[in-house]
Amino acid sequence: MHALYRLTVLAVGGAFALAAALTATAAPQVGDPAPDFTLPASDGETYSLADFRGREAVVVAWFPRAFTSGCTIECKSLAENGHLLRPFAATYFMASVDPLVDNMRFAEETGADFPLLSDEDKSVAAAYGVLHERGFAKRWTFYIDADGIIVAIDKDVRPATSAEDMAATLEELGIPLRDSVAARD
């Protein structure tokens, strides 16, 4: 009986150690290349970070869980104030580890007119260092330039003013407006 107890303790301890190792992945920092991803989205498309390289900036706003209060407020902020973001030469996403079907329903319920990415196996969240030890994503927003480099990370996202804050950050980073990019081409 004593040996069985010790094996159980070792197995449970090993499981916790593995979970801690998976969630303890060091978050990339400003100046680092952004971890690449290919993820399905609420609009039925699949998006890869590499598809935007050399073309435009990308913003990935990680959120903990669909249908929760703060996440609903954040998603509605972006949906209702997209006019502040669309002028920039940047594509923006919200992303979570929720199942795709949940993100599709969440996008519909909140009126999201932008894609919600679904990282069901949590590998991308781990690569970005946002995977919480309890299995959901931390509410962090990554700003990635057209070269695929992380140029800003917001770890203090305010759901109610998410769109306004994102637009201000894009402006501070000098992300060009779409019209000025089109005029240069």
TATAZI-V777546 format. One record per helix or strand. SS is the DSSP state (alpha for helix, beta for strand). FROM is the first residue (numbers start at 0). TO is the last residue. If there is no record, write none. Layout:
SS_FROM_TO / SS_FROM_TO
This chain:
alpha_1_22 / beta_32_32 / beta_37_40 / beta_45_47 / alpha_48_51 / beta_56_61 / alpha_68_79 / alpha_81_83 / beta_87_87 / beta_89_95 / alpha_99_109 / beta_115_117 / alpha_122_126 / beta_130_130 / beta_136_136 / beta_140_143 / beta_148_153 / alpha_158_171 / beta_176_176 / alpha_177_183
